[in-house]
Amino acid sequence: MHFLQNKESPLENLKTIKSGHLKSSANEEFFSASLLLALVLLSLTA
């Protein structure tokens, strides 16, 4: 019940993060780089 009292739901937080993310090209580049790194690590361990 304590969690539900939070003024913003996790979904709202995610939307906020996404919209903020789209506004920032630096964040976009960072996200792409970390995604690429994750893929490389996955292929190495696979």
mmCIF file of the N, C-alpha and C atoms, coordinates in Angstrom:
data_MODEL
# 
_entry.id   MODEL 
# 
loop_
_atom_site.group_PDB 
_atom_site.id 
_atom_site.type_symbol 
_atom_site.label_atom_id 
_atom_site.label_alt_id 
_atom_site.label_comp_id 
_atom_site.label_asym_id 
_atom_site.label_entity_id 
_atom_site.label_seq_id 
_atom_site.pdbx_PDB_ins_code 
_atom_site.Cartn_x 
_atom_site.Cartn_y 
_atom_site.Cartn_z 
_atom_site.occupancy 
_atom_site.B_iso_or_equiv 
_atom_site.pdbx_formal_charge 
_atom_site.auth_seq_id 
_atom_site.auth_comp_id 
_atom_site.auth_asym_id 
_atom_site.auth_atom_id 
_atom_site.pdbx_PDB_model_num 
ATOM 1   N N  . MET A 1 1  ? 0.833  -1.200  0.000   1.00 0.00 ? 1  MET A N  1 
ATOM 2   C CA . MET A 1 1  ? 0.000  0.000   0.000   1.00 0.00 ? 1  MET A CA 1 
ATOM 3   C C  . MET A 1 1  ? 0.871  1.254   0.000   1.00 0.00 ? 1  MET A C  1 
ATOM 4   N N  . HIS A 1 2  ? 1.982  1.150   0.676   1.00 0.00 ? 2  HIS A N  1 
ATOM 5   C CA . HIS A 1 2  ? 2.906  2.289   0.769   1.00 0.00 ? 2  HIS A CA 1 
ATOM 6   C C  . HIS A 1 2  ? 3.355  2.742   -0.623  1.00 0.00 ? 2  HIS A C  1 
ATOM 7   N N  . PHE A 1 3  ? 3.619  1.764   -1.462  1.00 0.00 ? 3  PHE A N  1 
ATOM 8   C CA . PHE A 1 3  ? 4.106  2.037   -2.814  1.00 0.00 ? 3  PHE A CA 1 
ATOM 9   C C  . PHE A 1 3  ? 3.065  2.770   -3.658  1.00 0.00 ? 3  PHE A C  1 
ATOM 10  N N  . LEU A 1 4  ? 1.787  2.414   -3.452  1.00 0.00 ? 4  LEU A N  1 
ATOM 11  C CA . LEU A 1 4  ? 0.707  3.006   -4.236  1.00 0.00 ? 4  LEU A CA 1 
ATOM 12  C C  . LEU A 1 4  ? 0.494  4.487   -3.930  1.00 0.00 ? 4  LEU A C  1 
ATOM 13  N N  . GLN A 1 5  ? 0.982  4.933   -2.783  1.00 0.00 ? 5  GLN A N  1 
ATOM 14  C CA . GLN A 1 5  ? 0.834  6.333   -2.402  1.00 0.00 ? 5  GLN A CA 1 
ATOM 15  C C  . GLN A 1 5  ? 1.791  7.232   -3.187  1.00 0.00 ? 5  GLN A C  1 
ATOM 16  N N  . ASN A 1 6  ? 2.731  6.633   -3.869  1.00 0.00 ? 6  ASN A N  1 
ATOM 17  C CA . ASN A 1 6  ? 3.670  7.389   -4.693  1.00 0.00 ? 6  ASN A CA 1 
ATOM 18  C C  . ASN A 1 6  ? 2.898  8.190   -5.731  1.00 0.00 ? 6  ASN A C  1 
ATOM 19  N N  . LYS A 1 7  ? 3.211  9.479   -5.857  1.00 0.00 ? 7  LYS A N  1 
ATOM 20  C CA . LYS A 1 7  ? 2.424  10.348  -6.739  1.00 0.00 ? 7  LYS A CA 1 
ATOM 21  C C  . LYS A 1 7  ? 2.576  9.978   -8.215  1.00 0.00 ? 7  LYS A C  1 
ATOM 22  N N  . GLU A 1 8  ? 3.695  9.364   -8.559  1.00 0.00 ? 8  GLU A N  1 
ATOM 23  C CA . GLU A 1 8  ? 3.898  8.937   -9.949  1.00 0.00 ? 8  GLU A CA 1 
ATOM 24  C C  . GLU A 1 8  ? 4.076  7.427   -10.001 1.00 0.00 ? 8  GLU A C  1 
ATOM 25  N N  . SER A 1 9  ? 3.319  6.783   -10.861 1.00 0.00 ? 9  SER A N  1 
ATOM 26  C CA . SER A 1 9  ? 3.456  5.344   -11.028 1.00 0.00 ? 9  SER A CA 1 
ATOM 27  C C  . SER A 1 9  ? 4.746  5.045   -11.796 1.00 0.00 ? 9  SER A C  1 
ATOM 28  N N  . PRO A 1 10 ? 5.253  3.826   -11.709 1.00 0.00 ? 10 PRO A N  1 
ATOM 29  C CA . PRO A 1 10 ? 6.449  3.453   -12.475 1.00 0.00 ? 10 PRO A CA 1 
ATOM 30  C C  . PRO A 1 10 ? 6.289  3.715   -13.974 1.00 0.00 ? 10 PRO A C  1 
ATOM 31  N N  . LEU A 1 11 ? 5.057  3.528   -14.463 1.00 0.00 ? 11 LEU A N  1 
ATOM 32  C CA . LEU A 1 11 ? 4.793  3.756   -15.882 1.00 0.00 ? 11 LEU A CA 1 
ATOM 33  C C  . LEU A 1 11 ? 4.972  5.225   -16.231 1.00 0.00 ? 11 LEU A C  1 
ATOM 34  N N  . GLU A 1 12 ? 4.477  6.102   -15.353 1.00 0.00 ? 12 GLU A N  1 
ATOM 35  C CA . GLU A 1 12 ? 4.645  7.536   -15.563 1.00 0.00 ? 12 GLU A CA 1 
ATOM 36  C C  . GLU A 1 12 ? 6.122  7.904   -15.525 1.00 0.00 ? 12 GLU A C  1 
ATOM 37  N N  . ASN A 1 13 ? 6.842  7.306   -14.596 1.00 0.00 ? 13 ASN A N  1 
ATOM 38  C CA . ASN A 1 13 ? 8.277  7.554   -14.508 1.00 0.00 ? 13 ASN A CA 1 
ATOM 39  C C  . ASN A 1 13 ? 8.977  7.138   -15.791 1.00 0.00 ? 13 ASN A C  1 
ATOM 40  N N  . LEU A 1 14 ? 8.566  5.999   -16.325 1.00 0.00 ? 14 LEU A N  1 
ATOM 41  C CA . LEU A 1 14 ? 9.150  5.492   -17.559 1.00 0.00 ? 14 LEU A CA 1 
ATOM 42  C C  . LEU A 1 14 ? 8.873  6.434   -18.720 1.00 0.00 ? 14 LEU A C  1 
ATOM 43  N N  . LYS A 1 15 ? 7.644  6.955   -18.785 1.00 0.00 ? 15 LYS A N  1 
ATOM 44  C CA . LYS A 1 15 ? 7.278  7.911   -19.831 1.00 0.00 ? 15 LYS A CA 1 
ATOM 45  C C  . LYS A 1 15 ? 8.121  9.175   -19.724 1.00 0.00 ? 15 LYS A C  1 
ATOM 46  N N  . THR A 1 16 ? 8.314  9.639   -18.493 1.00 0.00 ? 16 THR A N  1 
ATOM 47  C CA . THR A 1 16 ? 9.115  10.839  -18.252 1.00 0.00 ? 16 THR A CA 1 
ATOM 48  C C  . THR A 1 16 ? 10.548 10.611  -18.704 1.00 0.00 ? 16 THR A C  1 
ATOM 49  N N  . ILE A 1 17 ? 11.082 9.453   -18.344 1.00 0.00 ? 17 ILE A N  1 
ATOM 50  C CA . ILE A 1 17 ? 12.448 9.107   -18.737 1.00 0.00 ? 17 ILE A CA 1 
ATOM 51  C C  . ILE A 1 17 ? 12.553 9.032   -20.261 1.00 0.00 ? 17 ILE A C  1 
ATOM 52  N N  . LYS A 1 18 ? 11.561 8.403   -20.887 1.00 0.00 ? 18 LYS A N  1 
ATOM 53  C CA . LYS A 1 18 ? 11.569 8.257   -22.338 1.00 0.00 ? 18 LYS A CA 1 
ATOM 54  C C  . LYS A 1 18 ? 11.503 9.600   -23.053 1.00 0.00 ? 18 LYS A C  1 
ATOM 55  N N  . SER A 1 19 ? 10.604 10.484  -22.604 1.00 0.00 ? 19 SER A N  1 
ATOM 56  C CA . SER A 1 19 ? 10.461 11.782  -23.254 1.00 0.00 ? 19 SER A CA 1 
ATOM 57  C C  . SER A 1 19 ? 11.708 12.630  -23.035 1.00 0.00 ? 19 SER A C  1 
ATOM 58  N N  . GLY A 1 20 ? 12.285 12.535  -21.845 1.00 0.00 ? 20 GLY A N  1 
ATOM 59  C CA . GLY A 1 20 ? 13.521 13.254  -21.568 1.00 0.00 ? 20 GLY A CA 1 
ATOM 60  C C  . GLY A 1 20 ? 14.650 12.687  -22.412 1.00 0.00 ? 20 GLY A C  1 
ATOM 61  N N  . HIS A 1 21 ? 14.628 11.370  -22.589 1.00 0.00 ? 21 HIS A N  1 
ATOM 62  C CA . HIS A 1 21 ? 15.637 10.660  -23.370 1.00 0.00 ? 21 HIS A CA 1 
ATOM 63  C C  . HIS A 1 21 ? 15.593 11.088  -24.835 1.00 0.00 ? 21 HIS A C  1 
ATOM 64  N N  . LEU A 1 22 ? 14.387 11.238  -25.367 1.00 0.00 ? 22 LEU A N  1 
ATOM 65  C CA . LEU A 1 22 ? 14.232 11.625  -26.766 1.00 0.00 ? 22 LEU A CA 1 
ATOM 66  C C  . LEU A 1 22 ? 14.711 13.047  -27.025 1.00 0.00 ? 22 LEU A C  1 
ATOM 67  N N  . LYS A 1 23 ? 14.624 13.898  -25.997 1.00 0.00 ? 23 LYS A N  1 
ATOM 68  C CA . LYS A 1 23 ? 15.043 15.286  -26.155 1.00 0.00 ? 23 LYS A CA 1 
ATOM 69  C C  . LYS A 1 23 ? 16.562 15.418  -26.196 1.00 0.00 ? 23 LYS A C  1 
ATOM 70  N N  . SER A 1 24 ? 17.243 14.473  -25.595 1.00 0.00 ? 24 SER A N  1 
ATOM 71  C CA . SER A 1 24 ? 18.692 14.588  -25.467 1.00 0.00 ? 24 SER A CA 1 
ATOM 72  C C  . SER A 1 24 ? 19.426 13.630  -26.398 1.00 0.00 ? 24 SER A C  1 
ATOM 73  N N  . SER A 1 25 ? 20.143 14.186  -27.358 1.00 0.00 ? 25 SER A N  1 
ATOM 74  C CA . SER A 1 25 ? 20.880 13.350  -28.303 1.00 0.00 ? 25 SER A CA 1 
ATOM 75  C C  . SER A 1 25 ? 22.076 12.686  -27.630 1.00 0.00 ? 25 SER A C  1 
ATOM 76  N N  . ALA A 1 26 ? 22.611 13.332  -26.605 1.00 0.00 ? 26 ALA A N  1 
ATOM 77  C CA . ALA A 1 26 ? 23.728 12.746  -25.862 1.00 0.00 ? 26 ALA A CA 1 
ATOM 78  C C  . ALA A 1 26 ? 23.274 11.465  -25.168 1.00 0.00 ? 26 ALA A C  1 
ATOM 79  N N  . ASN A 1 27 ? 22.080 11.515  -24.590 1.00 0.00 ? 27 ASN A N  1 
ATOM 80  C CA . ASN A 1 27 ? 21.512 10.327  -23.962 1.00 0.00 ? 27 ASN A CA 1 
ATOM 81  C C  . ASN A 1 27 ? 21.274 9.244   -25.002 1.00 0.00 ? 27 ASN A C  1 
ATOM 82  N N  . GLU A 1 28 ? 20.807 9.656   -26.168 1.00 0.00 ? 28 GLU A N  1 
ATOM 83  C CA . GLU A 1 28 ? 20.533 8.727   -27.265 1.00 0.00 ? 28 GLU A CA 1 
ATOM 84  C C  . GLU A 1 28 ? 21.809 7.987   -27.654 1.00 0.00 ? 28 GLU A C  1 
ATOM 85  N N  . GLU A 1 29 ? 22.897 8.728   -27.790 1.00 0.00 ? 29 GLU A N  1 
ATOM 86  C CA . GLU A 1 29 ? 24.178 8.123   -28.150 1.00 0.00 ? 29 GLU A CA 1 
ATOM 87  C C  . GLU A 1 29 ? 24.663 7.179   -27.063 1.00 0.00 ? 29 GLU A C  1 
ATOM 88  N N  . PHE A 1 30 ? 24.506 7.613   -25.811 1.00 0.00 ? 30 PHE A N  1 
ATOM 89  C CA . PHE A 1 30 ? 24.928 6.782   -24.685 1.00 0.00 ? 30 PHE A CA 1 
ATOM 90  C C  . PHE A 1 30 ? 24.133 5.483   -24.644 1.00 0.00 ? 30 PHE A C  1 
ATOM 91  N N  . PHE A 1 31 ? 22.829 5.587   -24.886 1.00 0.00 ? 31 PHE A N  1 
ATOM 92  C CA . PHE A 1 31 ? 21.956 4.420   -24.884 1.00 0.00 ? 31 PHE A CA 1 
ATOM 93  C C  . PHE A 1 31 ? 22.371 3.452   -25.988 1.00 0.00 ? 31 PHE A C  1 
ATOM 94  N N  . SER A 1 32 ? 22.642 3.979   -27.180 1.00 0.00 ? 32 SER A N  1 
ATOM 95  C CA . SER A 1 32 ? 23.058 3.146   -28.307 1.00 0.00 ? 32 SER A CA 1 
ATOM 96  C C  . SER A 1 32 ? 24.373 2.445   -27.997 1.00 0.00 ? 32 SER A C  1 
ATOM 97  N N  . ALA A 1 33 ? 25.297 3.181   -27.398 1.00 0.00 ? 33 ALA A N  1 
ATOM 98  C CA . ALA A 1 33 ? 26.604 2.622   -27.066 1.00 0.00 ? 33 ALA A CA 1 
ATOM 99  C C  . ALA A 1 33 ? 26.481 1.501   -26.041 1.00 0.00 ? 33 ALA A C  1 
ATOM 100 N N  . SER A 1 34 ? 25.668 1.718   -25.011 1.00 0.00 ? 34 SER A N  1 
ATOM 101 C CA . SER A 1 34 ? 25.516 0.689   -23.986 1.00 0.00 ? 34 SER A CA 1 
ATOM 102 C C  . SER A 1 34 ? 24.766 -0.522  -24.522 1.00 0.00 ? 34 SER A C  1 
ATOM 103 N N  . LEU A 1 35 ? 23.844 -0.280  -25.444 1.00 0.00 ? 35 LEU A N  1 
ATOM 104 C CA . LEU A 1 35 ? 23.113 -1.376  -26.064 1.00 0.00 ? 35 LEU A CA 1 
ATOM 105 C C  . LEU A 1 35 ? 24.069 -2.220  -26.913 1.00 0.00 ? 35 LEU A C  1 
ATOM 106 N N  . LEU A 1 36 ? 24.923 -1.544  -27.656 1.00 0.00 ? 36 LEU A N  1 
ATOM 107 C CA . LEU A 1 36 ? 25.918 -2.219  -28.483 1.00 0.00 ? 36 LEU A CA 1 
ATOM 108 C C  . LEU A 1 36 ? 26.871 -3.033  -27.617 1.00 0.00 ? 36 LEU A C  1 
ATOM 109 N N  . LEU A 1 37 ? 27.304 -2.429  -26.507 1.00 0.00 ? 37 LEU A N  1 
ATOM 110 C CA . LEU A 1 37 ? 28.198 -3.112  -25.580 1.00 0.00 ? 37 LEU A CA 1 
ATOM 111 C C  . LEU A 1 37 ? 27.540 -4.363  -25.009 1.00 0.00 ? 37 LEU A C  1 
ATOM 112 N N  . ALA A 1 38 ? 26.255 -4.240  -24.682 1.00 0.00 ? 38 ALA A N  1 
ATOM 113 C CA . ALA A 1 38 ? 25.511 -5.382  -24.143 1.00 0.00 ? 38 ALA A CA 1 
ATOM 114 C C  . ALA A 1 38 ? 25.436 -6.512  -25.171 1.00 0.00 ? 38 ALA A C  1 
ATOM 115 N N  . LEU A 1 39 ? 25.207 -6.152  -26.431 1.00 0.00 ? 39 LEU A N  1 
ATOM 116 C CA . LEU A 1 39 ? 25.136 -7.152  -27.498 1.00 0.00 ? 39 LEU A CA 1 
ATOM 117 C C  . LEU A 1 39 ? 26.474 -7.857  -27.689 1.00 0.00 ? 39 LEU A C  1 
ATOM 118 N N  . VAL A 1 40 ? 27.549 -7.082  -27.637 1.00 0.00 ? 40 VAL A N  1 
ATOM 119 C CA . VAL A 1 40 ? 28.893 -7.651  -27.770 1.00 0.00 ? 40 VAL A CA 1 
ATOM 120 C C  . VAL A 1 40 ? 29.168 -8.628  -26.633 1.00 0.00 ? 40 VAL A C  1 
ATOM 121 N N  . LEU A 1 41 ? 28.840 -8.210  -25.411 1.00 0.00 ? 41 LEU A N  1 
ATOM 122 C CA . LEU A 1 41 ? 29.052 -9.082  -24.254 1.00 0.00 ? 41 LEU A CA 1 
ATOM 123 C C  . LEU A 1 41 ? 28.227 -10.354 -24.359 1.00 0.00 ? 41 LEU A C  1 
ATOM 124 N N  . LEU A 1 42 ? 27.002 -10.229 -24.854 1.00 0.00 ? 42 LEU A N  1 
ATOM 125 C CA . LEU A 1 42 ? 26.140 -11.397 -25.020 1.00 0.00 ? 42 LEU A CA 1 
ATOM 126 C C  . LEU A 1 42 ? 26.724 -12.368 -26.041 1.00 0.00 ? 42 LEU A C  1 
ATOM 127 N N  . SER A 1 43 ? 27.230 -11.827 -27.134 1.00 0.00 ? 43 SER A N  1 
ATOM 128 C CA . SER A 1 43 ? 27.780 -12.694 -28.178 1.00 0.00 ? 43 SER A CA 1 
ATOM 129 C C  . SER A 1 43 ? 29.072 -13.371 -27.712 1.00 0.00 ? 43 SER A C  1 
ATOM 130 N N  . LEU A 1 44 ? 29.815 -12.693 -26.842 1.00 0.00 ? 44 LEU A N  1 
ATOM 131 C CA . LEU A 1 44 ? 31.045 -13.282 -26.314 1.00 0.00 ? 44 LEU A CA 1 
ATOM 132 C C  . LEU A 1 44 ? 30.751 -14.423 -25.341 1.00 0.00 ? 44 LEU A C  1 
ATOM 133 N N  . THR A 1 45 ? 29.713 -14.254 -24.546 1.00 0.00 ? 45 THR A N  1 
ATOM 134 C CA . THR A 1 45 ? 29.393 -15.276 -23.546 1.00 0.00 ? 45 THR A CA 1 
ATOM 135 C C  . THR A 1 45 ? 28.566 -16.414 -24.132 1.00 0.00 ? 45 THR A C  1 
ATOM 136 N N  . ALA A 1 46 ? 27.903 -16.161 -25.242 1.00 0.00 ? 46 ALA A N  1 
ATOM 137 C CA . ALA A 1 46 ? 27.041 -17.180 -25.852 1.00 0.00 ? 46 ALA A CA 1 
ATOM 138 C C  . ALA A 1 46 ? 27.878 -18.340 -26.394 1.00 0.00 ? 46 ALA A C  1 
# 
